[in-house]
Amino acid sequence: EGYGPGGVAVIVETMTDNRNRTAGNMRHHFDKFGGNLGASGCVAWSFDKKGVLVIDNEDGDYEEDDVMMDAMDCGADDFEADGDVFTIYTQPDDFNAVAEAMGKKGYTFVSAQIEMVPQNYQKLDSEEQIRLMEKLIDIMEDDDDVQNVWHNWDQD
């Protein structure tokens, strides 16, 4: 856990056979791109662990109200429509049941996983901070030990 440029909260999930190497790499990545590695728990409090199912409706195959009703009937907690993308949120324990039930109703997912969802978002105004944040995310995602990178950067 740590902070990126402009105070953006970042959680990096890793899997490694060498903790010292991975911790050193993460510290280096944060330092190199304007952030800093924090203590365990320093940013986790600002994220919620949720199941996230994303449905692409670019072709217009689904009606928003129908998808929302199906999601709620299947046990989802929340539903968001953002243009051609529908996002369904579940409790982590309900994730598999909701995903399976939605699959049986004929829905296919662009992504379906348990994620750390930010409670609030941080906007970056400086072009330099935006460039550094993009590089930080890219280099972390390219690291072989990194499984997931979550952040609260509002990229819009």
C-alpha positions in Angstrom: 0.0 0.0 0.0 1.1 3.5 -0.6 0.5 6.8 -2.2 1.1 7.8 -5.8 1.6 11.3 -7.2 -0.9 13.9 -5.8 -1.9 11.7 -2.9 -3.6 9.0 -5.0 -4.1 5.9 -2.8 -2.7 2.7 -4.3 -3.0 -0.9 -3.3 -0.8 -3.5 -5.0 -1.6 -7.2 -4.6 1.5 -9.3 -5.1 2.5 -13.0 -5.1 6.1 -13.8 -4.7 8.7 -16.3 -3.7 11.0 -13.5 -2.4 9.4 -10.9 -0.2 12.5 -8.8 0.1 12.8 -8.5 -3.7 9.2 -7.6 -4.2 9.1 -5.1 -1.4 12.2 -3.5 -2.7 10.7 -3.3 -6.2 7.5 -1.8 -5.0 9.4 0.8 -2.9 11.5 1.6 -6.0 8.4 2.0 -8.2 6.7 4.3 -5.8 9.8 6.4 -5.2 10.7 6.7 -8.9 7.3 8.0 -10.0 6.5 10.5 -7.3 4.9 8.4 -4.6 5.8 6.6 -1.5 5.3 3.1 -0.1 3.2 3.2 3.1 2.7 1.1 6.1 0.3 -1.8 6.0 -3.3 -0.5 6.3 -2.4 3.1 5.4 -4.9 3.2 2.5 -6.9 0.0 2.7 -9.4 1.7 5.0 -10.5 3.9 2.0 -11.4 0.9 -0.2 -14.2 -1.7 0.1 -13.8 -5.3 -1.0 -16.6 -6.1 -3.5 -17.4 -8.5 -6.3 -17.5 -6.5 -9.5 -19.2 -7.8 -12.7 -18.9 -5.7 -15.9 -21.2 -6.2 -18.8 -20.5 -4.4 -22.2 -23.6 -3.2 -23.9 -21.9 -1.5 -26.9 -24.2 -3.4 -29.3 -27.3 -2.4 -27.4 -28.3 -6.0 -26.7 -29.6 -5.2 -23.2 -32.1 -2.8 -21.7 -30.7 -1.0 -18.6 -33.8 -1.6 -16.5 -33.9 -5.3 -17.4 -30.2 -5.8 -16.5 -30.7 -3.9 -13.2 -33.8 -6.0 -12.3 -32.0 -9.3 -13.2 -29.0 -8.3 -11.1 -31.1 -7.4 -8.1 -33.1 -10.6 -8.4 -29.8 -12.6 -8.5 -28.7 -11.0 -5.2 -26.5 -8.0 -6.3 -26.0 -5.1 -3.9 -25.7 -2.3 -6.4 -25.9 -1.5 -10.1 -24.3 1.3 -12.2 -24.9 2.2 -15.8 -22.2 4.3 -17.4 -22.9 4.7 -21.1 -22.5 1.3 -22.8 -21.1 -0.4 -19.7 -23.1 -1.9 -16.8 -21.4 -2.6 -13.5 -22.9 -4.9 -10.9 -21.5 -4.9 -7.3 -21.9 -7.8 -4.8 -20.7 -8.7 -1.4 -17.5 -10.9 -1.8 -19.3 -13.9 -0.3 -22.2 -13.6 -2.8 -20.0 -13.0 -5.9 -20.0 -16.6 -7.3 -23.7 -17.1 -6.8 -24.6 -13.8 -8.5 -22.1 -14.4 -11.4 -23.5 -17.9 -11.9 -27.1 -16.7 -11.8 -26.5 -13.9 -14.2 -24.6 -16.3 -16.5 -27.6 -18.6 -16.5 -29.8 -15.6 -17.6 -27.5 -15.3 -20.7 -25.2 -12.4 -19.7 -21.5 -12.5 -20.5 -19.0 -10.4 -18.6 -16.1 -8.3 -19.8 -14.6 -8.8 -16.3 -15.8 -10.6 -13.2 -13.6 -10.5 -10.1 -13.3 -9.5 -6.5 -11.8 -6.0 -6.4 -10.9 -3.3 -3.9 -13.3 -0.5 -4.8 -12.4 3.1 -3.7 -14.9 4.9 -1.4 -13.8 8.2 -2.9 -11.7 9.3 -5.8 -8.7 11.7 -6.2 -8.4 13.9 -9.2 -5.0 14.9 -10.6 -4.8 18.4 -12.2 -1.1 18.6 -13.1 0.0 17.0 -16.4 3.2 15.9 -14.7 1.3 14.1 -12.0 -1.0 12.4 -14.5 2.1 11.3 -16.6 3.8 9.9 -13.4 0.7 8.1 -12.3 0.2 6.5 -15.7 3.8 5.3 -15.6 3.5 4.1 -12.0 0.5 1.9 -12.9 2.2 0.7 -16.1 5.4 -0.4 -14.4 3.6 -2.1 -11.6 1.4 -4.0 -13.9 4.4 -5.1 -15.9 6.1 -6.4 -12.7 6.0 -10.3 -12.7 5.1 -10.4 -9.0 2.1 -8.0 -9.2 -1.3 -9.6 -9.5 -3.5 -6.5 -9.2 -3.2 -2.8 -8.8 -6.1 -0.8 -7.4 -6.1 3.0 -7.0 -8.6 5.8 -6.3 -7.4 8.0 -9.2 -10.3 9.7 -11.0 -9.1 9.4 -14.6 -12.0 11.2 -16.2 
